[in-house]
Amino acid sequence: MKVLVAGLGNMGRSHALAHHADARSEIVGLVNRSHVDLPEALQGYPRFDEFTTALEVTEPDLVVVATYTDTHANYAIAAMEAGAHVFVEKPLAGTVADAVDVVATAERLNRKLGVGYILRHHPSWQRLIAEARGLGGPYVFRLNLNQQSDGPTWETHKALMETTSPLVDCGVHYVDVMCQITDAQPVKVNGMGLRLSDEIAPDMYNYGQFQVVFDDGSVGWYEAGWGPMMSETAFFVKDVISPNGAVSITDGNKGASDDVDGHTKVGGLLVHRPGNDQLIDLPDEPGHQALCDAEQTWIIDVIQNDADLTRHMNDAVQSLRICLAADESIRTGQTVHLGETV
């Protein structure tokens, strides 16, 4: 399978390394607008600084889009129209309308469209979702991921915030978890946020929080902040509560809040039912590279087995819809009532 990888930041490099190691893949090109140093394993592949040229020259079967959010929709649609299947990093697009267009293109052209929800490929998060669903709803979701970033990581965050807030960039992961647990439709979203740094655009905020209400009565809270001013106290909270008990990620050693491996690490789950607590140990969890390997193995399997990704694509639009509604609520100061959903 001929693979073109666009975007060579943290995620793009890891996805490229996954295809380098997979005997079913042949990397035919790596795209990045500026020159970046690459691991030795990737240095021999053709390099391009322009996506359209790379697409025309390499004629790939699969395009991995790991660029900034503002290019996701255009790159994904161009790749599918050129005959390729697509794996695109989250969020699927910068607007709900663009995300819907990407999904419609995949359906019209019969292309596979996978979205980079890395937690879907993590066995510990799969276990958390299964345990929560086993309790039965309605649910309270208490989720956050704050990152005390400085140096190169803060520079990366500032670059991301040129187009996407942390609430949207990170939030889609955890809203996707909410949606997998409840299966309900979102009804309304309230958000609030604050610009805590003069180093970002006047109309951008680097701290945000929102509440979402679902039509089964479930309610969710999510919080995300980036920057050197963020607190590392309670930066990683993951609780799901129902009338029958709760499931929580335990307070193991999560490392620094901007440690990419710590963002997916579970370590253990505490399943609480009134009068009975069960601690589930989850040793030997996959690290960041192993999870990226799993994602790329999955998309190849999807293509080869012609798997149906309808629910997967609709979920990607749904989680984005909720997070962008939170962004709208922050900017307008109003509750956003969600209409017909996907």
Legacy VTK file of the C-alpha trace (Angstrom):
# vtk DataFile Version 3.0
C-alpha trace
ASCII
DATASET POLYDATA
POINTS 342 float
0.000 0.000 0.000
1.560 3.285 -1.116
1.415 5.814 1.731
1.915 9.589 1.698
2.315 11.324 5.085
1.556 15.059 5.291
2.789 16.886 8.376
5.924 15.823 10.226
5.301 17.106 13.729
4.928 14.796 16.699
1.967 12.823 15.354
3.034 12.764 11.707
6.477 11.383 12.531
4.966 8.678 14.701
2.500 7.684 11.972
5.330 7.632 9.425
7.404 5.415 11.716
4.411 3.088 12.025
4.242 2.673 8.237
8.022 2.342 8.006
7.755 -0.686 10.294
4.708 -2.264 8.581
5.557 -4.679 5.780
2.217 -3.907 4.110
3.164 -0.227 3.644
5.457 1.555 1.211
6.047 5.200 2.122
6.170 7.097 -1.172
6.526 10.595 0.244
6.738 12.818 3.316
5.316 16.343 3.181
6.201 19.321 5.358
6.123 23.001 4.465
9.418 23.668 6.254
12.527 21.564 6.691
12.516 19.393 9.815
15.045 16.926 11.173
13.767 13.372 11.003
14.708 10.113 12.721
17.221 8.043 10.785
14.521 5.535 9.815
12.665 8.219 7.808
15.568 10.043 6.193
15.641 8.020 2.976
12.096 8.747 1.833
11.203 11.388 -0.805
10.483 14.788 0.748
8.041 17.416 -0.505
7.188 20.896 0.720
3.878 21.170 -1.177
0.968 18.786 -0.680
-0.655 19.012 -4.122
2.627 18.259 -5.869
3.289 15.303 -3.587
-0.187 13.927 -4.256
0.253 14.173 -8.031
3.771 12.719 -8.079
3.314 9.813 -5.662
-0.249 8.631 -6.498
-0.760 7.114 -3.024
-3.301 4.532 -1.902
-3.470 6.050 1.588
-2.795 9.623 2.734
-2.077 10.359 6.386
-2.980 13.992 7.182
-1.209 15.190 10.346
-0.979 18.902 9.553
-2.575 21.820 11.409
-6.355 21.773 11.668
-6.996 24.484 9.071
-5.710 22.199 6.278
-7.382 18.937 7.351
-10.565 19.228 5.297
-8.936 20.473 2.077
-6.137 17.904 2.210
-8.497 15.023 3.016
-10.916 15.915 0.222
-8.089 16.418 -2.310
-6.600 13.047 -1.376
-9.900 11.222 -1.753
-10.619 12.911 -5.073
-7.164 11.770 -6.228
-8.146 8.171 -5.456
-6.677 7.660 -1.996
-8.123 6.585 1.313
-7.422 8.940 4.224
-6.379 8.842 7.846
-6.673 12.353 9.300
-5.603 13.525 12.724
-8.231 14.984 15.017
-10.090 17.264 14.867
-11.509 16.226 11.512
-11.894 19.864 10.390
-12.069 23.422 11.648
-15.841 23.729 11.220
-18.769 21.332 11.390
-19.705 22.191 7.797
-16.225 21.257 6.581
-16.290 18.023 8.597
-19.641 17.105 7.044
-18.189 17.813 3.574
-15.235 15.498 4.255
-17.548 12.681 5.356
-19.838 13.263 2.362
-16.847 13.049 0.033
-15.781 9.737 1.563
-19.283 8.338 1.130
-19.674 9.674 -2.424
-16.321 8.316 -3.609
-16.430 5.111 -1.529
-13.188 5.966 0.274
-12.233 4.949 3.797
-11.902 7.888 6.187
-10.284 7.213 9.560
-9.898 9.902 12.226
-7.077 9.909 14.779
-8.931 9.184 18.001
-5.977 7.477 19.636
-7.881 6.509 22.810
-10.092 4.195 20.727
-7.020 2.018 20.200
-5.916 1.949 23.842
-6.959 -1.226 25.705
-7.182 0.563 29.065
-9.547 3.242 27.727
-11.585 0.523 26.034
-11.864 -1.123 29.459
-12.907 2.179 31.087
-15.685 2.628 28.519
-16.883 -0.960 28.981
-16.936 -0.664 32.784
-18.837 2.643 32.608
-21.413 1.277 30.175
-21.831 -1.704 32.501
-22.974 0.633 35.290
-25.791 2.082 33.191
-26.734 5.735 32.855
-27.504 8.528 33.022
-23.938 9.666 33.583
-21.880 12.469 35.008
-18.615 12.916 33.089
-15.781 14.806 34.826
-12.806 15.032 32.471
-9.902 17.417 32.048
-6.398 17.699 30.599
-4.410 20.812 31.500
-0.828 21.127 30.260
1.824 23.261 31.954
3.906 23.830 28.847
7.067 25.850 28.307
9.971 26.023 25.879
9.408 24.070 22.632
6.086 22.642 23.853
4.704 26.117 24.548
5.874 27.201 21.087
3.963 24.262 19.602
0.872 25.145 21.607
1.039 28.773 20.474
1.286 27.615 16.866
-1.749 25.344 17.335
-3.697 28.228 18.862
-3.318 30.226 15.671
-6.260 28.131 14.422
-7.570 25.916 17.257
-8.208 26.360 20.978
-7.034 23.712 23.474
-10.675 23.077 24.310
-11.331 21.898 20.741
-7.937 20.325 19.988
-7.916 18.106 23.092
-11.610 18.094 23.889
-12.689 16.045 20.894
-10.847 13.016 22.361
-12.717 13.097 25.641
-16.085 14.111 24.227
-15.713 11.079 21.964
-15.297 8.981 25.122
-18.481 10.537 26.571
-20.396 9.763 23.391
-19.172 6.149 23.286
-20.402 5.621 26.842
-23.834 7.266 26.675
-24.906 6.828 22.995
-27.203 9.832 23.640
-27.563 12.996 21.594
-26.197 16.333 22.875
-28.849 18.956 23.644
-27.048 22.092 24.819
-23.555 23.351 25.632
-22.303 26.111 27.941
-18.686 27.266 27.822
-16.364 29.758 29.448
-12.755 30.619 28.756
-9.978 33.082 29.430
-6.909 34.418 27.634
-4.072 34.020 30.137
-1.158 35.115 27.942
-0.257 38.134 25.819
1.684 35.751 23.552
-1.454 34.511 21.819
-3.932 36.312 19.566
-6.367 38.722 21.261
-9.349 36.649 20.123
-7.914 33.315 21.374
-8.139 31.794 24.857
-5.685 29.260 26.275
-7.963 28.090 29.108
-11.477 26.792 28.530
-14.170 24.754 30.222
-17.600 23.595 29.130
-20.661 21.659 30.217
-22.741 19.539 27.838
-26.223 18.100 28.471
-27.393 14.949 26.640
-30.946 13.901 25.873
-30.761 10.905 28.256
-30.099 13.298 31.143
-26.341 12.731 31.174
-24.151 15.765 31.835
-20.489 16.265 30.995
-17.774 18.680 32.121
-14.482 19.139 30.300
-11.563 21.521 30.977
-8.355 22.209 29.032
-5.575 24.770 29.351
-2.132 25.239 27.823
0.794 27.368 28.906
3.537 28.052 31.459
1.001 29.495 33.911
-1.137 26.347 34.188
-1.319 24.438 37.468
-0.222 20.808 37.606
-2.500 20.155 40.583
-5.449 18.020 39.453
-4.464 18.459 35.810
-5.661 14.961 34.918
-9.164 14.103 36.176
-11.107 11.243 34.608
-14.333 10.251 36.405
-17.557 8.709 35.118
-20.419 8.568 37.652
-23.851 6.945 37.387
-26.689 6.083 39.806
-25.028 2.674 40.238
-21.476 3.809 40.984
-18.425 5.302 39.331
-15.372 4.471 37.242
-12.226 6.554 37.708
-8.664 6.560 36.481
-6.549 6.269 39.622
-4.042 8.906 40.684
-0.924 7.072 39.562
2.282 8.847 38.595
1.176 10.701 35.475
4.510 12.470 34.964
4.609 16.055 33.720
1.355 17.477 32.386
2.874 18.041 28.925
4.283 14.490 28.681
2.584 12.980 25.636
2.768 9.424 27.016
1.069 10.546 30.233
-1.982 11.813 28.334
-3.113 8.291 27.432
-1.770 6.415 30.462
-4.354 4.853 32.759
-2.338 2.629 35.108
-5.415 1.512 36.995
-9.171 1.889 37.247
-11.228 2.190 40.406
-14.715 0.772 39.864
-16.920 1.883 42.729
-20.329 0.444 43.536
-22.025 1.262 46.840
-20.416 -1.090 49.349
-17.913 -2.526 46.885
-14.750 -1.019 45.381
-12.709 -2.876 42.775
-9.242 -1.726 41.768
-8.278 -2.946 38.294
-4.545 -2.872 37.636
-3.571 -2.225 34.015
0.169 -2.871 33.678
2.280 -2.781 30.516
0.203 -0.129 28.776
1.188 0.861 25.234
3.191 4.057 24.839
2.615 6.794 22.299
4.448 5.086 19.414
2.730 1.755 20.034
-0.658 3.488 19.912
0.220 5.203 16.629
1.323 1.813 15.311
-2.092 0.440 16.320
-3.924 3.276 14.566
-2.101 2.701 11.289
-2.508 -1.069 11.517
-6.225 -0.424 12.002
-6.637 1.838 8.954
-4.796 -0.660 6.730
-7.042 -3.447 8.023
-10.116 -1.265 7.400
-9.065 -0.694 3.791
-8.155 -4.313 3.110
-11.324 -5.698 4.711
-13.679 -2.977 3.403
-14.919 -2.272 6.933
-17.907 0.033 7.428
-16.797 3.324 9.037
-20.198 5.049 9.062
-20.485 5.174 12.871
-16.808 6.135 13.198
-17.188 9.095 10.821
-20.449 10.265 12.388
-18.878 10.111 15.856
-16.006 12.292 14.643
-18.482 14.929 13.455
-20.498 14.652 16.669
-17.560 15.231 19.022
-16.388 18.172 16.914
-19.918 19.621 16.904
-19.979 19.643 20.725
-16.521 21.188 21.114
-17.184 23.884 18.526
-20.476 24.651 20.253
-18.454 25.171 23.443
-16.123 27.502 21.544
-19.135 29.437 20.227
-20.585 29.684 23.723
-17.308 31.110 25.055
-17.123 33.707 22.298
-20.778 34.756 22.502
-21.487 34.270 26.196
-24.648 32.358 25.278
-25.818 28.770 25.712
-25.702 26.902 22.400
-28.730 24.714 21.728
-27.830 21.934 19.323
-30.222 21.119 16.540
-30.469 17.926 14.579
-27.295 15.894 15.001
-25.605 13.350 12.800
LINES 1 343
342 0 1 2 3 4 5 6 7 8 9 10 11 12 13 14 15 16 17 18 19 20 21 22 23 24 25 26 27 28 29 30 31 32 33 34 35 36 37 38 39 40 41 42 43 44 45 46 47 48 49 50 51 52 53 54 55 56 57 58 59 60 61 62 63 64 65 66 67 68 69 70 71 72 73 74 75 76 77 78 79 80 81 82 83 84 85 86 87 88 89 90 91 92 93 94 95 96 97 98 99 100 101 102 103 104 105 106 107 108 109 110 111 112 113 114 115 116 117 118 119 120 121 122 123 124 125 126 127 128 129 130 131 132 133 134 135 136 137 138 139 140 141 142 143 144 145 146 147 148 149 150 151 152 153 154 155 156 157 158 159 160 161 162 163 164 165 166 167 168 169 170 171 172 173 174 175 176 177 178 179 180 181 182 183 184 185 186 187 188 189 190 191 192 193 194 195 196 197 198 199 200 201 202 203 204 205 206 207 208 209 210 211 212 213 214 215 216 217 218 219 220 221 222 223 224 225 226 227 228 229 230 231 232 233 234 235 236 237 238 239 240 241 242 243 244 245 246 247 248 249 250 251 252 253 254 255 256 257 258 259 260 261 262 263 264 265 266 267 268 269 270 271 272 273 274 275 276 277 278 279 280 281 282 283 284 285 286 287 288 289 290 291 292 293 294 295 296 297 298 299 300 301 302 303 304 305 306 307 308 309 310 311 312 313 314 315 316 317 318 319 320 321 322 323 324 325 326 327 328 329 330 331 332 333 334 335 336 337 338 339 340 341
